[in-house]
Amino acid sequence: MSREQLVVQRARKSFQTGNTRRLEYRIHQLKGLLRFITERQKDIADSVKRDLGKSEHATDLFETVGLEGEIKLAIEKLAEWAAPRPVEKNLLTLLDEVYIQPEPLGVVLIIGAWNYPWAITLQPLVGAIAAGNAAVIKPSEVSSHSAKVMEELLPQYLDKDLYPVVTGGVSETQELLKQRFDHIFYTGNSTVGKLVMGAAARHLTPVTLELGGKNPCYIDKNCDLTIACRRITWGKFVNCGQTCIAPDYILCEPSIQDRVVEEIKKSIKEFYTDNPKTFEDYGRIINQRHFKRVMALMEGSTVAVGGESDESQCYIAPTVLKDVKETSKVMKEEIFGPLLPIITVSNVDEAIQFINEREKPLVVYVFTHDNKLIKRVRDETSSGGLLANDCLIHFTVSALPFGGVGNSGMGCYHGKHSFEQLSHLRSCLITQLKLEGVNSMRYPPHTAKKLSWARFFLLKQVNVCRLRRMALLAIFTGLAAFLVQRFLRRG
Ligand code: NAD
C-alpha cells in the first residue's frame, strides 16, 4: 500500500469516528490553526523568504493576515453557518419541518500552488475544517521551503490523522489523485486543472478549480491616470507579478499610452526605488524554469520601462511593454511575472470585444470615473470577479465568493462560501404520521378532482415568516382595537 493510500485511509477512518460532526471539535481545530500561524509567524516568513525572496512584512500582509481573518470569522460564525436553515414551504408541507442541513462531505484533498504557498493552501483548509471534513493537504513542491515547514510544523497544531500534510512532486500528487476523495480543491494552472478533473471523474468526486488566466485592465482616458497607474503598478508587481488576480495586460486608447507608461514608471520608482533588484520588498521569480519562461515572453515586444534581468538570482525588473500586438508572444499565455504589456484600442467597444474574444478571466479591471462605463463593462463581459478603480482588494472581502468562471475555474471560496463549497446542503423534510386524509389526493386512483386539489396544494408557496408576521399583526391590531374600545367606554 502506498504512503498516499495509507494517509487517505487514516483520514477517512478518523472522519468516520464522527468527531468532526461536533462544532466544538471544529472550533478547537480552527483555534489550533490560528495558534499555528501566530506562533510560527517567523518560520512561515523565513520559508517564504527562501522560496520567493519576500520580506517578512509582505508575508504578514499577503499570506497570514487574510488567513487570520478567515479563521476568526469561521470561529465566530460557525454555529450560524452550520445551523438548520428553514425554507419556504408549499401548502402541502405547511405543518412539516422543512429545512436545509449542511453536513460534512468526508475527506477533502487540497492541492496548493506555490505563488502564495500559505494563504492558498490553508484558506481552503479553514473551510474544510469548519464544514467538518477531514482534509489531506498537498502543498506545492515548487515552493519547497514552505512545503517542508508545513509538513513539519502543522501536525503539532492540528489532528494529525484528520489533516495530514503530504509533500512530494507530480508523482505523489498523481498517486493521491488515484484515491477516492469526497471533494478535490485544486489551485494552479488550467492544464493540470483538467488532469485533476479527469482523475476526480473516475470517482464522481466534485471539484473546485481555482485557476488562472489573462486578466484585462481597461483604463478610460478621462480617469485620474496618476492614481489609476499607482494602483495598477501595485497590483501587477506585488510578488513579482506572480499573482493569479494581477492585471495581466492593459487596454487603453493610443492617446494616453505614453502617459500611462510615465505614471507606471513613476510608481515603480516610488515603490521599489531606482534599483528594485536590491530593494527588499521586490521579490524574485520562483525558479529558473519560470524565469526562462517569462523572459521568453518578452521577445518581439518593445520595452518601455525595465527589462533588466539576472538569471543567477531569478530577477526580472518591473517591466512595461508598449504597442504590444495581440499576436505577440506575451499575449499567448498568462504572464505570471513582472511584465505589463499595453495594447491600444480605439474605444471601450473594442476593449470589450477584445476581452470577449478570449477565455473568461479570473478578474476584469476597469479604471474610470464614469459609473455608466463600469456598468457597461460589467454587463458586457464575463469573469470570476469585476473590480473597478483598484486591484486585488476584492480578495480581502470574505463575503465575496472568490473563484473563476469558464477557463479561470469553477466553484468558489472565502468566508461562508468556503463552508458552503465544502459542505453538502442536505434537504430535510420531517413530517408526522398523521393527517392521512390530505394525502388521498396523491394516491391512486387519480381523478380530475384530486388533481385540482393537488394543483392547489402544490403550487401555492407559503412564506412562513410572512404568515407569522401577518398573524402577529392581526393579534396586535385586535389587541389595540380592544384597548381603544375599553378606553372610550370609560371616557
Ligand atoms: P504548481 O506548479 O505548484 O502546481 C499546482 C499543484 O499541481 C502542485 O501541488 C503540483 O504538485 C500539482 N501538479 C503539477 N503538475 C501536475 C500533474 N501533471 N499532475 C498532477 N498534479 C500536478 O502551480 P502552478 O500551476 O504553476 O500555479 C500557477 C497557476 O495557478 C497560475 O495559472 C495561477 O493563475 C494559478 N493560481 C490561481 C489561483 C486562484 O485562486 N484562482 C491562485 C494562485 C494561483
Residues whose N, C-alpha, C, O or C-beta is under 5 A from the ligand:
A	BS01	NAD	I111 G112 A113 W114 K138 P139 S140 E141 V142 G168 G169 V170 T173 Q174 T187 G188 N189 V192 L195 E210 L211 G212 G213 C244 S408
